[in-house]
Amino acid sequence: MTLARSAALRGFHSLVLELGGDPDAIAREVGLDPSALHSDELLVPERAVAGALEIGARQTDCPDLGLRVAARQELSMLGPLALALQSSATVGDALECCSRYLSVHSRSVGLAVEADPYGDKGVVALRWNVPGDGDLAPVQATDLSLGFAHGALRSVTGAGYGLRTVDLPHEPLADPETYRAYFGTEVRFRRPAALLRVPSSLMRQPVAGEDAVLKQLAIAYLDRLSPSGPGLVAARVRTAVAQALGTSPVTITAIADLFSVHPRTLQRQLAREDTSFVALVDGVRKEAAQKYLRGTDLPFSQVAALLDLSEQAVLTRCCRRWWHETPTQVRQRGAAPS
């Protein structure tokens, strides 16, 4: 299972509501907590994002739903990656940066700048890889990805960027004129890959917001977040544990499955970052316990369940280890000791 930031669904909730659908029910149908539709920073399965878009399009009878969601998204939702793109020297630099760090936003969606597959001189192809679930082509997710990329390029260049044609691998679900109106150029369907074909001169076009210092700062931050960056594995495991706590089993096997790695591989990755799965879970539980004990009046048995502890007695032992106090004493203080 590969993960993406829930920002990929920004705009989905409001659009589906306007079209008469039930976005929360769709989220639950694909296994998402509806809160993911209101946050940019949750980690969610990519197949759930694609599934929500497909179900939303069918439920609302809106075949161009992916494009409509893309129209509601802004480059800023990419966070530090957006800063790096907007502060690049040229569009080519920005695309290279996007190709390198897009995995921070979505682990499987990829961008490659390639020679034009049709052999046209002066044209390059921006190829987007939008993986599906088995043989199922993620039509709406593909439309969303290319639609967002089109808007992002317009944002970086400050105007039109000379888009020649758009290639889509699927049948036109909406009227082809709908696609043409969105992209402002010819859109061709049933093609081998998802492409934006642009002038090769675009690679040398300056970016209006060039700022070498700002880009250096953004890249340094992205290096820490990227799959090969230091500290990333521990940070992502901590986030996944916090999201799972109290709702699903918090085991190394379950968390490793989220990242599509073997549990032993995950253990080794965490060891290289000077931590362990047990230590991360304990830290997340401690933070959550502090929140529940000092900020709520929930029964201790319920707090234990929310922390994925087997019984109240285990909560008491944890509190004594963390703060040398019982849960009652922690709650009476109004704040857990530091």
C-alpha positions as CSV (number, residue, x, y, z in Angstrom):
1,M,0.0,0.0,0.0
2,T,1.4,3.4,-1.0
3,L,0.5,6.6,0.7
4,A,-0.2,10.2,-0.3
5,R,-0.9,13.4,1.5
6,S,-4.6,14.0,1.9
7,A,-4.1,17.4,0.1
8,A,-4.6,15.3,-3.1
9,L,-8.4,15.5,-2.3
10,R,-8.5,19.2,-1.5
11,G,-11.7,20.6,-3.1
12,F,-13.4,17.2,-3.3
13,H,-15.7,17.7,-0.3
14,S,-17.1,21.0,-1.4
15,L,-17.5,20.0,-5.0
16,V,-19.3,16.8,-4.3
17,L,-21.6,18.6,-1.9
18,E,-22.5,21.2,-4.6
19,L,-23.2,18.4,-7.0
20,G,-25.6,16.7,-4.6
21,G,-23.4,13.9,-3.5
22,D,-22.3,12.7,0.0
23,P,-18.5,13.1,0.3
24,D,-18.4,11.7,3.9
25,A,-20.1,8.5,2.8
26,I,-17.8,8.2,-0.2
27,A,-14.8,8.6,2.1
28,R,-16.0,5.8,4.4
29,E,-16.8,3.6,1.4
30,V,-13.1,3.7,0.4
31,G,-11.8,3.3,4.0
32,L,-11.0,6.9,4.7
33,D,-11.9,8.9,7.8
34,P,-14.0,11.8,6.5
35,S,-11.7,14.1,8.4
36,A,-9.1,13.4,5.6
37,L,-11.3,15.5,3.3
38,H,-10.7,18.6,5.6
39,S,-6.9,18.3,6.1
40,D,-3.9,18.5,3.8
41,E,-1.4,16.6,6.1
42,L,-2.9,13.2,6.8
43,L,-1.3,10.1,5.1
44,V,-3.9,8.2,3.1
45,P,-3.7,5.2,0.8
46,E,-3.4,6.4,-2.8
47,R,-5.9,3.8,-4.0
48,A,-8.4,5.3,-1.6
49,V,-7.9,8.7,-3.2
50,A,-8.4,7.2,-6.7
51,G,-11.4,5.3,-5.5
52,A,-13.1,8.3,-3.9
53,L,-12.7,10.2,-7.2
54,E,-14.2,7.4,-9.2
55,I,-17.2,6.9,-6.9
56,G,-17.7,10.6,-6.6
57,A,-17.9,10.9,-10.4
58,R,-20.5,8.1,-10.6
59,Q,-22.5,9.3,-7.6
60,T,-22.8,12.8,-8.9
61,D,-23.0,11.9,-12.6
62,C,-20.0,14.2,-13.2
63,P,-17.6,12.6,-15.7
64,D,-15.2,15.5,-15.5
65,L,-15.0,15.4,-11.7
66,G,-11.2,15.0,-11.7
67,L,-10.7,18.2,-13.8
68,R,-13.2,20.1,-11.6
69,V,-11.3,19.1,-8.4
70,A,-8.0,20.1,-10.1
71,A,-9.5,23.6,-10.8
72,R,-10.1,24.0,-7.1
73,Q,-6.5,23.2,-6.1
74,E,-3.6,25.6,-6.0
75,L,0.2,25.1,-6.2
76,S,0.5,26.1,-2.6
77,M,-1.0,22.8,-1.4
78,L,2.4,21.2,-2.2
79,G,3.8,23.1,0.7
80,P,7.7,23.4,0.7
81,L,7.7,21.8,-2.8
82,A,5.7,24.7,-4.1
83,L,8.2,27.2,-2.6
84,A,11.0,25.3,-4.3
85,L,9.2,25.4,-7.7
86,Q,8.3,29.0,-7.5
87,S,11.8,30.1,-6.5
88,S,13.6,28.0,-9.2
89,A,15.7,29.8,-11.8
90,T,14.0,28.3,-14.9
91,V,11.0,26.2,-15.7
92,G,13.4,23.3,-16.5
93,D,14.9,23.6,-13.0
94,A,11.4,23.6,-11.5
95,L,10.4,20.5,-13.3
96,E,13.6,18.7,-12.3
97,C,12.9,19.6,-8.7
98,C,9.3,18.4,-9.0
99,S,10.4,15.1,-10.5
100,R,12.8,14.7,-7.6
101,Y,10.6,15.6,-4.7
102,L,7.1,14.8,-5.9
103,S,7.2,11.6,-3.7
104,V,6.9,13.9,-0.6
105,H,3.4,14.6,-1.8
106,S,2.5,11.2,-3.4
107,R,4.7,8.2,-3.3
108,S,3.7,6.7,-6.7
109,V,2.8,9.6,-8.9
110,G,5.8,10.4,-11.0
111,L,7.0,13.0,-13.5
112,A,9.6,12.6,-16.2
113,V,10.7,15.0,-18.9
114,E,11.2,13.0,-22.1
115,A,11.9,13.4,-25.8
116,D,8.7,13.9,-27.8
117,P,7.3,10.4,-28.5
118,Y,6.0,11.6,-31.9
119,G,9.4,12.9,-33.0
120,D,8.4,16.6,-33.2
121,K,11.4,18.8,-33.1
122,G,11.3,21.6,-30.5
123,V,8.8,19.6,-28.4
124,V,9.3,17.7,-25.1
125,A,6.9,15.5,-23.2
126,L,6.0,15.8,-19.6
127,R,5.1,12.2,-18.8
128,W,2.9,11.6,-15.7
129,N,2.8,8.2,-14.1
130,V,-0.5,7.7,-12.2
131,P,-0.6,4.1,-11.0
132,G,-3.9,2.2,-10.8
133,D,-5.2,-0.6,-8.7
134,G,-4.3,-3.7,-10.7
135,D,-5.6,-3.3,-14.2
136,L,-8.0,-0.6,-13.3
137,A,-7.1,2.7,-14.9
138,P,-7.6,5.6,-12.4
139,V,-9.3,7.8,-14.9
140,Q,-10.4,10.6,-12.6
141,A,-7.0,10.5,-10.7
142,T,-5.2,10.8,-14.1
143,D,-7.4,13.8,-15.1
144,L,-6.8,15.4,-11.7
145,S,-3.0,14.9,-11.9
146,L,-2.7,16.4,-15.4
147,G,-5.3,19.1,-14.6
148,F,-3.3,20.1,-11.5
149,A,0.0,20.1,-13.4
150,H,-1.5,22.4,-16.0
151,G,-2.5,24.9,-13.4
152,A,0.8,24.6,-11.6
153,L,2.7,25.3,-14.8
154,R,0.5,28.4,-15.4
155,S,1.3,29.5,-11.9
156,V,5.0,29.1,-12.2
157,T,5.2,30.8,-15.6
158,G,2.7,33.5,-14.8
159,A,0.8,32.9,-18.0
160,G,0.3,30.4,-20.8
161,Y,3.3,28.1,-21.3
162,G,2.8,27.0,-24.9
163,L,1.0,23.7,-24.3
164,R,0.8,21.9,-27.6
165,T,-1.3,18.9,-26.9
166,V,-2.5,16.7,-24.1
167,D,-2.4,12.9,-24.2
168,L,-4.7,10.8,-22.0
169,P,-4.7,7.0,-21.9
170,H,-8.4,6.6,-21.4
171,E,-11.6,7.1,-23.3
172,P,-13.2,10.6,-23.1
173,L,-15.8,10.2,-20.4
174,A,-17.0,13.8,-20.8
175,D,-17.6,15.7,-24.0
176,P,-14.1,16.1,-25.6
177,E,-14.8,19.8,-25.8
178,T,-14.8,19.9,-22.0
179,Y,-11.2,18.7,-22.0
180,R,-10.2,21.2,-24.7
181,A,-11.8,24.0,-22.8
182,Y,-10.0,23.1,-19.6
183,F,-6.5,22.8,-21.2
184,G,-7.0,25.3,-24.0
185,T,-5.6,23.0,-26.6
186,E,-6.1,19.7,-28.4
187,V,-6.6,16.7,-26.1
188,R,-6.1,13.2,-27.6
189,F,-7.5,10.1,-26.0
190,R,-6.6,6.4,-25.9
191,R,-2.9,7.2,-26.0
192,P,-0.1,5.1,-24.5
193,A,0.7,7.5,-21.7
194,A,-0.5,10.6,-19.9
195,L,1.5,13.5,-21.4
196,L,1.6,17.3,-21.5
197,R,3.6,18.2,-24.7
198,V,5.3,21.5,-24.4
199,P,7.9,23.5,-26.4
200,S,11.5,22.5,-25.5
201,S,12.3,26.3,-25.1
202,L,10.0,26.3,-22.1
203,M,12.8,24.5,-20.2
204,R,14.9,27.7,-20.5
205,Q,12.2,30.1,-19.6
206,P,13.0,32.1,-16.4
207,V,10.7,31.8,-13.3
208,A,9.4,35.2,-12.2
209,G,9.9,34.4,-8.5
210,E,13.5,33.1,-8.7
211,D,15.1,33.2,-5.3
212,A,18.2,31.1,-4.8
213,V,18.3,31.4,-1.0
214,L,14.6,30.5,-0.6
215,K,15.0,27.5,-2.9
216,Q,18.0,26.3,-1.0
217,L,16.0,26.5,2.3
218,A,13.0,24.7,0.7
219,I,15.3,21.9,-0.8
220,A,17.0,21.4,2.6
221,Y,13.6,20.8,4.1
222,L,12.4,18.6,1.3
223,D,15.6,16.5,1.7
224,R,14.5,15.7,5.3
225,L,11.0,14.7,4.0
226,S,11.9,12.8,0.9
227,P,12.0,8.9,1.0
228,S,15.8,8.9,1.2
229,G,16.0,11.9,3.6
230,P,17.3,11.5,7.2
231,G,14.6,11.1,9.8
232,L,11.8,10.5,7.3
233,V,11.0,6.9,8.2
234,A,10.6,7.7,11.9
235,A,8.5,10.8,11.2
236,R,6.2,8.8,8.9
237,V,5.9,5.9,11.3
238,R,5.1,8.3,14.1
239,T,2.3,9.9,12.0
240,A,0.9,6.5,11.0
241,V,0.9,5.3,14.6
242,A,-0.9,8.5,15.8
243,Q,-3.5,8.0,13.1
244,A,-4.0,4.3,13.9
245,L,-4.0,4.6,17.7
246,G,-7.4,3.6,19.1
247,T,-8.9,2.8,15.7
248,S,-6.8,-0.2,14.4
249,P,-4.0,-2.5,15.6
250,V,-0.7,-0.7,16.3
251,T,1.7,-3.4,15.3
252,I,4.9,-3.2,13.3
253,T,3.4,-5.6,10.8
254,A,0.4,-3.4,10.2
255,I,2.5,-0.2,10.0
256,A,5.1,-1.9,7.7
257,D,2.2,-2.9,5.4
258,L,1.3,0.7,5.0
259,F,4.8,1.4,3.7
260,S,5.0,-1.7,1.6
261,V,8.1,-3.0,3.4
262,H,8.8,-6.1,5.5
263,P,8.7,-5.5,9.3
264,R,12.4,-6.4,9.6
265,T,13.2,-3.8,6.9
266,L,11.3,-1.2,8.8
267,Q,13.1,-2.1,12.0
268,R,16.5,-1.7,10.2
269,Q,15.4,1.7,8.8
270,L,14.4,3.0,12.2
271,A,17.6,1.7,13.8
272,R,19.6,3.8,11.2
273,E,17.6,6.8,12.6
274,D,18.6,5.8,16.2
275,T,15.1,4.8,17.2
276,S,12.8,1.8,17.2
277,F,9.2,1.0,16.6
278,V,8.6,0.3,20.3
279,A,10.1,3.7,21.2
280,L,8.0,5.5,18.7
281,V,4.7,3.9,19.8
282,D,5.5,4.6,23.4
283,G,6.2,8.2,22.6
284,V,2.9,8.6,20.7
285,R,1.0,6.9,23.5
286,K,2.6,9.2,26.1
287,E,1.5,12.3,24.1
288,A,-2.0,11.0,23.6
289,A,-2.3,9.9,27.3
290,Q,-1.3,13.4,28.4
291,K,-4.0,14.9,26.1
292,Y,-6.8,12.5,27.4
293,L,-5.9,12.7,31.0
294,R,-5.4,16.4,31.4
295,G,-7.9,17.6,28.7
296,T,-10.9,15.2,29.1
297,D,-12.9,13.5,31.8
298,L,-13.0,10.2,29.9
299,P,-13.1,7.1,32.1
300,F,-9.6,5.5,32.5
301,S,-10.8,2.3,30.9
302,Q,-11.8,4.3,27.8
303,V,-8.5,6.2,27.8
304,A,-6.7,2.8,27.9
305,A,-8.7,1.6,24.9
306,L,-7.9,4.8,22.9
307,L,-4.2,4.2,23.6
308,D,-4.6,0.6,22.3
309,L,-3.7,-0.8,25.8
310,S,-5.3,-4.1,26.9
311,E,-6.7,-2.8,30.2
312,Q,-6.8,0.0,32.7
313,A,-4.1,-1.6,34.8
314,V,-1.6,-1.3,31.9
315,L,-2.5,2.4,31.6
316,T,-1.6,2.8,35.3
317,R,1.8,1.0,34.8
318,C,2.5,3.3,31.9
319,C,1.7,6.5,33.8
320,R,4.0,5.4,36.7
321,R,6.8,4.7,34.2
322,W,6.3,8.0,32.3
323,W,5.6,10.4,35.2
324,H,5.9,8.4,38.4
325,E,2.2,9.0,39.1
326,T,-1.1,7.3,38.7
327,P,-3.6,8.4,36.1
328,T,-5.7,9.9,38.9
329,Q,-2.8,12.0,40.1
330,V,-2.0,13.1,36.5
331,R,-5.6,14.2,36.0
332,Q,-5.8,16.0,39.3
333,R,-2.7,18.1,38.4
334,G,-4.5,19.3,35.3
335,A,-1.4,18.7,33.3
336,A,1.0,15.9,33.1
337,P,4.5,16.5,34.5
338,S,7.2,17.1,32.0
